[in-house]
Amino acid sequence: MQIKTPKDLVVYQKAYSLAMEIFALSKAWPSDEKYSLTDQIRRSSRSACTNLREAWSKRRYEAHFVSKLTDSDGENGETDTWLDFARDCGYLPTSNHAQLAPKCKEVGAMLGAMINNPGPFLIKPRPPTSDR
């Protein structure tokens, strides 16, 4: 399958799905966490996706592409930490944590692979054409 948009990337689909699962589960968290844990985990999980989209738009420049992928990976790591807090504070059942944490790890591994080998995702410059 040819990748035409970042939405075609499996890593994007997995990160987006994870963010939506977190959103659904966090609806039941205490209202006193609304502007702290709930807001933070929603932001970081969504930011993993949005930074991946930004990376995709920077594929012409390897350093920019890798930088935005690194931001995405950092946000994904932050999400994993917030999942630990949610579990340890008693807001996220251990069973849900056991399902979500490996998804974070998988997204991180996929982003890491892209960071370590960005070449296949970069826009290749076209060779100059001759006017002769």
N, C-alpha and C positions, 0 to 999 in steps of 0.2 A: 504494500500500500504506500502510495506517495503521500508524504506529509506536506500538506498545503498550508495549514494553520497550526498554531501551537495547540489548539484543541484536539488535533489528531495525534499528539504525542501521548503515549501511554502514561508517562510520568505526570503529565498535566491532568489526565483523566483520573488517575489515582489520587493526586493531591486535592483535586476539586471534590471528589467523592468523600475524602477524609474530612475536608472542611465542612461539608454539608452534614455528615454524621455528627461531627462535634457540635455544630449549630443545633441540631435536633436534640441531642442529649443535654446540652447546656441550658435549654429552655426550662428545665426542671430545677436548676440550681437556685440556691437562696438569693433573694433580691438584694441582700446586703453585699453580695459578690458581683452585682451587676456592673459596677464600674471598676472592678479590679480583675479577679480571675476570669470571669465570664467574658468581659470585654477583651482581655489580653489574649486568651486562647482563640477567640474568634478572629481577632486581628491577625495573629501570627499564622494561623492556618490559612486564612484568605491571602495573606501576603506571600506565602509560599507560591501560590498560584499566580498572583499578579506580578511578582518578580520574574517568574518563568515566562510570562507573556512579554514583559519588558525585555528579557534576554533575547527572546525570539526576534524582536524588532531590531536588535543590535547585532544580528548575525553577520553583518558585513565586516565587523571589526572584532576580531577574536578576543582581544583584551576586554572590551566592553561586554561581550557576550559572556565570557567566563566570570567577570565581575558580578553581573546580574544573576547568573546561576549560583554563584557563591552566596549572594544575598538570599536567594530562594532557599538554599540549603540551610543557612543560618536561621531563617524563619521556621523552617521545618523542625530544626533542632529545638528551637524555643517552644514550639508546639508540644514536642515530646516532654519537655520539662513541665509545662503547664498541665499535661495529662497526669504526670506524677503528683503534682500538687492537688489536682482535683481528686485523685484516688485517695491520697493520704489525708485530705481534709474530710473525706467521707461523702463527697458529692458524686463521685463516679464509681460505680460498683467495680470490684476487681475484675469481674468477667468482661465488662466493657473495656476496661483498661487493657486487658489481655488481648482483646481484638484490635484495639486502635494503635497501641504502641508498635506492634510489628508492621502496621501499615506505614507509620512514620519512618520506621527503619528502612522499609522497602523504597519509599520515596527518596529518602536520603541516599541510599545506595545507587539509585538510578540517576539522581542529580550528580553524585560523585563520579559516576562513569562518564557523564556528559562533560563535567569539568575536566576530567583527566584525558578525554579524547573528544575535543570539540569539533575537530575537522569535518566529520560527516554532516554536521548541522550548519556549517558556515556557508554563506553565499559566496560562490566562487566568482572572482572577477572575470568578466568577458575579455578575451584577447582583443587588442585594438584591431580595427578593420582598416584596410588600406583603401585609399581613394583611387588607386590606379586601375 
